[in-house]
Amino acid sequence: MRRTMCLSVLLFACAAHAGSGTLRVGSQVLVVGDSATRVLELLGKPSYRSHAASSSSSHRGSRRSRRHGGRSTSSGGEQWQYRQGSRVVTIVVADGKVSAIRDDGH
């Protein structure tokens, strides 16, 4: 387990933003449309997870109805954040697939 985490951190440290909708992780590339499982294989467990807002309505009490089988079923999905120093990469996962990739730090 520890070895896997170290490898994930090392791969993430080598990650470079390759363009809109893609993220280079070592010699691999994560693209919009890839599975959530692929994200976990390449980047490991996220530093932070939150529900992506699908509208401006209140989310109080809606978390339970939006979850099914451990994943979000809303159109907003979940935001998985990975931190590397001052750089934050956000992967939006909806219905078990990557729907957006954002690199929020440079």
C-alpha positions, 0 to 999 in steps of 0.5 A: 500500500505504501509503495503504491502511494509513493509511486502515485506521488512520484507519477503525479510529481511528473505530471504536466498539463498537456492541453485542454481536456488532457493531463499527462501523468508520467508517460501516461495521459488522462483524457476526458471520457476516461473512467474514474478507475483510470484516474485512481490508477494514475493519480491515486486517492484525491486530496479532497472530494466534493460534489460539483454544483449542477445548479445554484440551488441548495445542496442541503439534504440532496447528497443522499439522493444524488449518490448511488453505489458510491458515486454521484449520479447528478449531472454535476458529478464530483470534483476530485482535487490533487495538490502538488505544491501550489498546483491544484489539479481538479478532475470532475467525475460524472457517472463514473467518467472524467467530464473535465480536467482543470489545472488551477495552479501554475 
